[in-house]
Amino acid sequence: SVAPKTCPKHLENANMIVDEAERSIRVPPLSKRPWAMDANTTQRIKDSMAFEAARTKPPTGFPRLPDIPAARYVDPQFLELEKQGVWKRSWLYAGHASQAAEPGSWFLMRNSGTPILVVRDLQGEFRAYYNTCRHRGGPLVTQDAGQGRGFVCSYHGWSYALDGQLKSVRDKRDFVDLDFACRSLLPVRCETLGSWIFINEAAEAPTLIESLGSVADELRQFDLDNLMLVHSASYDVPCNVKVLLDVFLEVYHLKSIHEETADRFLDHGGMTATLWPNGHSRMITPNRRPDWVDPGTRGMPEIPSVTEIPRLNNVSYHLFPNIVMPPTATGIPMLVFWPQTASSMRIECHWFGPTLPVKDLSPLWETRIKNFERILFEDLRYAGKIQESVEGPGFTGMALNYQERRIYHWHEEADRRIGPDRVPVDLRVDPVLVDWIERS
């Protein structure tokens, strides 16, 4: 990603991008990082699933998880800390490369709470800016997507190049000492993982690859550079974003909520979870029958580089703070959880598959997506009722078990991002999982 030139005296206030050349020395690009899920890793995962299926109690030394304070789901003060410390300082999914396929094309991303303009410049690089004119705050664009060689604010006609530099202003004669170099569009960090575009409003944040670490290494096998966006849908849900996200970080609920669907082919007792730095995690749940294959995917084109574990088990990655992905050899559903208010959220479901001409897309995609939606709707149906409960006096805290440790891991990371000293004492979570985080 590239930042426009900005007046030095405005660097602090402009939330400028750190020097990417220096970062690239420390963080090798994805294509040059070690391959993950090799034979040793695969065997270790198999052994872990066998251990989980056979155990009769939590592993020796696993700590008792303190209750998650109930107010973390409803308290306005904490939710504001969470907004500024987590959502404004994390790498967030902005879109797929096909949404800005040609130089000069752009799209508007609103999910982060601030309209952000994502553009492919004339050199083919992705950039992001706040959708805000540097004159009086007018929006640069008002449509969801478009294409051009720059941007003109429709309020007073200030115009900008694709690299964010201010190029012209109306009635320039009336401005005293207007320094164009100090009025470039304010950039937002913008980086890619394969064909996926991410943004981060924190200038000092680690690079996307550095932040993802082991997650990025394992996702290499899914040929991320050559995934096409097959389908997208979104659903508004009447609950705090964490209420629904929690559901997707465990399989403890399968026998209750998915009795006629996922529980029929997934063995939750053999689930093994890995906690990674920066709040990321992975959950692998074996199929009840080792030879079971999703009938909805038979005959669909596959990504040949996908390894044994994701081919024969249900793998689900969590990219902190809000992405859940259960990838397979035939395609990847990406669930993205977005807060709207303290008691409402939106979940987006994006489907990616091997790049093919549209005419060659498998007709099985429609059936597959409908089957997935059926399971998703089973999770959504209780969300509003749970929200009613967490807002009442009967909810005093969350008592989590070993299977639900990914939820606790999320909260620990949230406090680290916010800064533990900034979280009210009665709302903090103790970092008891530090020794259970797998570090490469």
Salt bridges, closest charged atoms under 4 A:
GLU20 OE2 - ARG23 NE 3.82
GLU20 OE2 - ARG189 NE 3.54
GLU52 OE1 - ARG55 NE 2.60
GLU82 OE2 - LYS242 NZ 3.02
ASP121 OD2 - ARG127 NE 2.84
ASP144 OD1 - ARG110 NH1 2.71
ASP174 OD1 - ARG173 NE 3.95
GLU191 OE2 - ARG189 NH2 3.11
GLU201 OE2 - LYS88 NZ 3.17
GLU204 OE2 - ARG89 NH2 2.16
GLU210 OE1 - ARG23 NH1 3.73
GLU210 OE2 - ARG26 NH1 3.06
ASP217 OD1 - ARG33 NE 2.68
GLU218 OE2 - ARG282 NH1 2.39
ASP236 OD1 - ARG346 NE 2.87
GLU250 OE1 - HIS253 ND1 3.01
ASP263 OD2 - LYS255 NZ 3.50
ASP263 OD1 - ARG288 NH2 3.09
ASP291 OD1 - ARG289 NE 3.60
GLU302 OE1 - ARG311 NH1 2.59
GLU308 OE2 - LYS46 NZ 2.62
GLU348 OE1 - HIS350 NE2 2.96
ASP360 OD1 - LYS359 NZ 3.31
GLU366 OE2 - LYS370 NZ 3.33
GLU378 OE1 - HIS258 ND1 2.56
ASP379 OD1 - HIS253 NE2 3.27
ASP379 OD1 - HIS258 NE2 2.94
GLU412 OE1 - ARG416 NH1 3.62
GLU413 OE1 - ARG416 NE 2.94
GLU413 OE2 - ARG417 NE 2.67
ASP415 OD1 - ARG72 NH1 2.90
